Amino acid sequence: MKAKIYRPAKTAMQSGIANVRHWIIEYEPEEAKKIDPLMGWVGSGDMRGQLKLRFDTKDAAISYAERNALSYQIAEPNLQRVILKSYSDNFKYEKVE
């Protein structure tokens, strides 16, 4: 079984970092999705494709994968540099433009 360990990126509609602090293990699909001929729905017999396991640290996620004999791939997050700004800085007399 293959798994992907990653830290989710924040959405464009989100200003805080509340939902991006955890690490997630997601299983890679084992079989292709197929279309139901009667209803046209897309489905698969692979139930592990619906699982997302959440861990507090990257080390906990790695140890879970190794304990369960999963081959895993780690996607490191792109860290964003935060520039602290103040609203009052817009009106400073010594403002550099």
Secondary structure, DSSP 8 states (H G I E B T S, - for coil): -EEEEE-----TT--S-GGGSSEEEEE--SS--EE-TTT--EE-S-GGGG-EEEESSHHHHHHHHHHTT-EEEEE-----------GGGGG-TT---
